[in-house]
């Protein structure tokens, strides 16, 4: 197989364009101009995300005796977030402008000195931005205007630090340019979305949308214990939406305000926690490999002590080499007994385990492998992306340089258990002779595999279309099928090998090829 | 098979208790006293709901060529809800008390006249309540107090109408008792949950949590059309959470503020809509029957003209006979071209279909089958509930009346494609001889079926436990298995028949029995 190229930040545009063109992911509310960093999954995107979630659920719940599932509500008692520490601690600092009411992250406010001809300092100007280049241009224009308004001539900009280096009292507003003194000192802003249950909007009815699914598991610890007779080590797994009012979401579906999490809390005896932490780091890393992720693009990075969250004894991230660099794919945290103890304290309920055999009572430690389904789908998708110069496509000869993009063969090399479509059924052409048999063939496959039927345009184009969405196998029905041998051709996305198979043996042959490509489900 | 009893309102307590005891559904945030009418799904509840959603997705998307999937965001542009009519029209009237800030549905404020001895009318008293009995008692006490404060003797209460029959100006507050004039006239309250995106809480950043998934499909109509080459008639299906700030949720998971919907929008040529409406009413009704719902407990009820929503040309409800009476399970609405036209008007984008062959441009009509996953799970669950007097259980003889509840056999007769667990693997006892073989048997089944391994307590108790959660088949490993025949016993939940099967043939035999019980997936 070809070695796949690494996608760069520039190539992200290709993915986003392919996404829109083929129906993976659309900007949400697009006809109304969108809602920042929110996305809708189209037909293929839903299929991809479903496969990812299903593979996780299968590995974590269905194929294990020691983990059960749970599905807790998005709207929970506000007490949950007081106990977890989110109400007080899940915050970002923001500064406000008293004039225009703009709000800014202090580290996004870029501040420069305005210097007049002769080196005279005229004061500070500011602008909001992440990219230094853009800021400088705006700063220069503002600086010129400021110099001019004082009857001075603009000299030069000397780079100064970010806003946090200055007292807010000296910085003009980066949005409206209001005079120094208009900005407040940084204030803490909670990243949880707030809403109200019932008709009255007051503190008694205020609730938050959950920023993580994990707490829904901790508060049900005792319910699970009494209904399932599980004993440590055991886990509770959950898939569901969470919401974080991020000030700076971005990178397509990598960081969004509304996202779907796959979290598992694994309860162990204190003292066994380090062993189990190691176990889960390995287990989760291997899960990505088992579903085809390129081993050179995934790594485990233990957190430095200084990076650790207050609840965490140790955390290791599984990182993926995204087009913009290494980024977190999954975090595996040793949360110790922080959460159960906090909820026990705030609720007044005992959240412990009593070991009948050892006559011993303890608060379990928790190992938490947690990842985002959207982010995982994105990693599988980027990792699967491959381009190769078209082979045997007319004029292009072996020695020629890779041609224009319309000649390159774009292939998503999805693992067969992750691919949005597993088998495409393609009659050579749309006509009365082939269609009935093609439909029968399709019916024989769709009970067992995720299938697509396509009879529009040339067979070459349809192969291209299936390659582009990562379909592992195409089954072609031709005139020989109906006139001679009652057999069809299976074409393999990766090896490009074509084999002729009797229709009666087709489901078994398809399953065998999918297994060869790595499927454990076919 | 026995004819199942109809559960009454009183029996709901049994279901809720079974639910809590076995881990189907727990009150959400229970350790903090709960959040009204919000529920968390435990291990078996998740499994049940997953099966229901999977069966729907399979029937609607995977097994059809004319329907594709979608997954749109919960937080959409506020413009979506302006166009759909929810911003202005998704409202309930409420009255406020200017003194205590209480808010009440006018139809929940019960108002009575206070009459003094001699028939003298002293004024009105009020209280909040649904149940007339409770109200009357409170009203009487207030009436007595009011009479006393005027130096009169309380005479009698004559029943009067509800608050809407009186001008608000004459009614005292039903909460704090503040004098007439404290209540406002009814004002409209929107049932959508409101929140803010980004750090600033103002009208520009205000958004709503979606009250239905349907609109996420309409706004993506053009995206689906251009990426899939679908042509009418075609549909787009979606499963996802929706939120409605109901003033009066209730009946367990029947009506909750946070719920999961399964909606499909089927786009057809105008003129074909009535035919397709009929088709989908039949199709959806038959789907419930195919998954084992008792045909006497399900019915189709076409809406009267006066009941129709403003967007609907015709609607039929599929109703189920819940313990509290007939209730909506699914609505199949002919929404005509209302939604696409509204979104076209508000967004300025064309939302039409151009028929290449007929050279004809039109706005499709929409048929919408829409149901709640929670409610559907509840219906399957209630419908599956069965109790029979224990057979061959010690003292109880054939002629004896059904005994105490601890002698009754509780069985959930779930369809095998809906059951939270399909096969239980039960070694006769937990010991070194049986365990390895039992584990192997379990491993051979879990790849293909949803399984549970249970070796705690007596085999009789374990059968009871599996019956109670509706497991269709139990596989028992005994000493004969390991010492003699290398075969196991399959015990059927409904027929109670036990058959001996060689381990090598077990997966096929399990699949065959599940198919006999109605499975189309085994």
Contacts between the chains, C-beta under 8 A, distances in Angstrom:
chain1	res1	chain2	res2	distance
A	20	B	223	7.9
A	20	B	227	7.7
A	21	B	227	6.7
A	22	B	227	5.8
A	23	B	68	8.0
A	23	B	223	6.9
A	23	B	224	6.9
A	23	B	227	3.1
A	23	B	228	5.9
A	26	B	220	6.2
A	26	B	223	4.8
A	28	B	72	6.6
A	28	B	73	4.3
A	28	B	75	7.9
A	28	B	76	6.2
A	28	B	77	7.7
A	29	B	73	7.6
A	29	B	76	4.8
A	29	B	77	3.5
A	29	B	79	7.2
A	29	B	80	6.0
A	29	B	219	6.2
A	30	B	219	7.4
A	30	B	220	7.8
A	30	B	223	7.0
A	31	B	219	5.5
A	31	B	222	7.3
A	31	B	343	6.6
A	31	B	347	4.0
A	31	B	349	4.7
A	31	B	351	7.9
A	32	B	77	4.0
A	32	B	79	4.1
A	32	B	80	6.5
A	32	B	219	7.3
A	32	B	346	7.6
A	32	B	347	5.6
A	33	B	77	7.0
A	34	B	77	7.1
A	35	B	73	7.3
A	35	B	75	6.3
A	35	B	76	6.3
A	35	B	77	5.1
A	35	B	197	6.8
A	35	B	207	7.0
A	36	B	197	7.1
A	36	B	198	7.7
A	38	B	73	4.6
A	38	B	75	6.0
A	38	B	76	7.5
A	39	B	73	6.7
A	40	B	70	6.9
A	40	B	71	6.8
A	40	B	72	4.0
A	40	B	73	5.8
A	40	B	216	6.4
A	40	B	220	5.8
A	40	B	223	7.8
A	41	B	70	6.7
A	41	B	71	4.0
A	41	B	72	7.5
A	42	B	70	6.4
A	42	B	220	7.2
A	42	B	223	6.2
A	42	B	224	6.8
A	42	B	227	6.0
A	43	B	68	3.8
A	43	B	69	5.5
A	43	B	70	6.7
A	43	B	224	6.9
A	43	B	227	7.2
A	43	B	228	5.9
A	45	B	71	7.1
A	46	B	69	4.1
A	46	B	70	6.2
A	46	B	71	4.7
A	47	B	69	6.7
A	49	B	71	6.9
A	50	B	69	7.9
A	62	B	446	6.8
A	62	B	450	6.6
A	63	B	446	6.2
A	63	B	447	7.7
A	65	B	453	5.7
A	68	B	43	3.8
A	69	B	43	5.4
A	69	B	46	4.1
A	69	B	47	6.6
A	69	B	50	7.9
A	70	B	40	6.8
A	70	B	41	6.7
A	70	B	42	6.4
A	70	B	43	6.7
A	70	B	46	6.2
A	71	B	40	6.8
A	71	B	41	4.0
A	71	B	45	7.1
A	71	B	46	4.6
A	71	B	49	6.9
A	72	B	28	6.5
A	72	B	40	4.1
A	72	B	41	7.5
A	73	B	28	4.3
A	73	B	29	7.6
A	73	B	35	7.3
A	73	B	38	4.6
A	73	B	39	6.7
A	73	B	40	5.8
A	73	B	258	5.6
A	74	B	241	6.7
A	74	B	258	5.8
A	75	B	28	7.9
A	75	B	35	6.3
A	75	B	38	6.0
A	75	B	243	7.8
A	75	B	257	7.0
A	75	B	258	5.5
A	76	B	28	6.2
A	76	B	29	4.7
A	76	B	35	6.3
A	76	B	38	7.5
A	77	B	28	7.7
A	77	B	29	3.6
A	77	B	32	4.0
A	77	B	33	7.1
A	77	B	34	7.1
A	77	B	35	5.2
A	79	B	29	7.2
A	79	B	32	4.1
A	80	B	29	6.0
A	80	B	32	6.5
A	94	B	199	5.4
A	101	B	200	6.7
A	101	B	202	7.5
A	103	B	198	7.7
A	103	B	199	4.4
A	103	B	200	5.4
A	189	B	199	5.0
A	193	B	195	4.7
A	193	B	196	7.4
A	194	B	195	6.1
A	194	B	196	7.3
A	195	B	193	4.7
A	195	B	194	6.2
A	195	B	195	4.6
A	195	B	209	7.1
A	196	B	193	7.5
A	196	B	194	7.3
A	196	B	245	7.7
A	197	B	35	6.8
A	197	B	36	7.1
A	197	B	245	6.8
A	197	B	257	6.7
A	198	B	36	7.7
A	198	B	103	7.9
A	198	B	245	6.9
A	198	B	247	7.3
A	199	B	94	5.4
A	199	B	103	4.5
A	199	B	189	5.1
A	199	B	245	7.4
A	199	B	247	6.4
A	200	B	101	6.8
A	200	B	102	7.9
A	200	B	103	5.3
A	202	B	101	7.5
A	207	B	35	7.1
A	209	B	195	7.1
A	209	B	209	7.9
A	216	B	40	6.4
A	219	B	29	6.2
A	219	B	30	7.4
A	219	B	31	5.5
A	219	B	32	7.3
A	220	B	26	6.2
A	220	B	30	7.8
A	220	B	40	5.8
A	220	B	42	7.2
A	222	B	31	7.3
A	223	B	20	7.9
A	223	B	23	6.9
A	223	B	26	4.8
A	223	B	30	7.1
A	223	B	40	7.8
A	223	B	42	6.2
A	224	B	23	6.9
A	224	B	42	6.8
A	224	B	43	6.9
A	227	B	20	7.8
A	227	B	21	6.7
A	227	B	22	5.8
A	227	B	23	3.1
A	227	B	42	5.9
A	227	B	43	7.2
A	228	B	23	5.9
A	228	B	43	5.9
A	229	B	456	6.3
A	241	B	74	6.6
A	241	B	241	6.4
A	243	B	75	7.8
A	245	B	196	7.7
A	245	B	197	6.8
A	245	B	198	6.9
A	245	B	199	7.4
A	247	B	198	7.3
A	247	B	199	6.3
A	257	B	75	7.0
A	257	B	197	6.7
A	258	B	73	5.5
A	258	B	74	5.8
A	258	B	75	5.4
A	343	B	31	6.5
A	346	B	32	7.6
A	347	B	31	4.0
A	347	B	32	5.6
A	349	B	31	4.7
A	351	B	31	7.9
A	446	B	62	6.8
A	446	B	63	6.2
A	447	B	63	7.7
A	447	B	520	8.0
A	447	B	521	8.0
A	450	B	62	6.6
A	453	B	65	5.7
A	456	B	229	6.2
A	520	B	447	8.0
A	521	B	447	8.0
